[in-house]
Amino acid sequence: MPLADCPSSRECRRSEPKKRYPADRIKLHALLDKKENELRRLTEEVNQLRARVKEADRTAINATCELYALTPEMLSAFLRTKFGTQDNAPEIPAASQLPEGENE
């Protein structure tokens, strides 16, 4: 909230508490290392989740094509007529096949 919108500056200070960091240099380094490791772990988790979402989208596209008996080329042509052309449109890749009974 900008200070101009605050009824009084005290209320704004109370609503956004300051982060308190240790004064000791060694503790600061330890905190930094901890936060960097947490960031790396979260970044890796997000990348894995993105890959799963992309794979699920590809599988859904292929299932839709099979349901309506479309080839990927036919779907691509349909999407171009429906949504216009894109110069750098990626091709629709085939979904990888999971062994039966294996769900992620």
Buried (B, 14 or more C-beta within 10 A) or exposed (E): EEEEEEEEEEEBEEEEEEEEEEEEEEEEEEEEEEEEEEEEEEEEEEEEEEEEEEBEEBBEBBEEBEEEEBEBEEBBEEBEEEEEEEEEEEEBEEBEEEEEEEEE
